[in-house]
Amino acid sequence: MINFAYIKNRTLFFVFNHPIGKQEFDNNIQSIKSALKFHMPLECEECGSPLFDEIKAFVTHTPKKNIQEYKEIKQVYQERSSGNFEINVHDEKLNSLIRSIQEIIKKANKNES
């Protein structure tokens, strides 16, 4: 129910994604304040005074963005060509490129056998 929290102008804000969560938080806000007085967070102890004086809550109505992680799946296919094909290309650069591909295919087929 709590999306996030932050401190601004010595006020600790809690951002909720549902109004009922905020209502429940508001009902318990005095007990939260008293609990924070007894157990000071480490960040507050270093500076000598609390980082916040007030605690407030509000509801955000912006939809939460779902971040999806995509796994890169490397697909390996078995070579279907044997490398025995004619090269009828007159351009020298393209001809040499095709011949190098042909040699790679032939080497791959020799390693599989």
Secondary structure, DSSP 8 states (H G I E B T S, - for coil): -EEEEEEETTEEEEEESSHHHHHHHHHTHHHHHHHHHHS--HHHHHHSS-S-SEEEEEE--S--------------------S--------HHHHHHHHHHHHHHHHHHHHH-
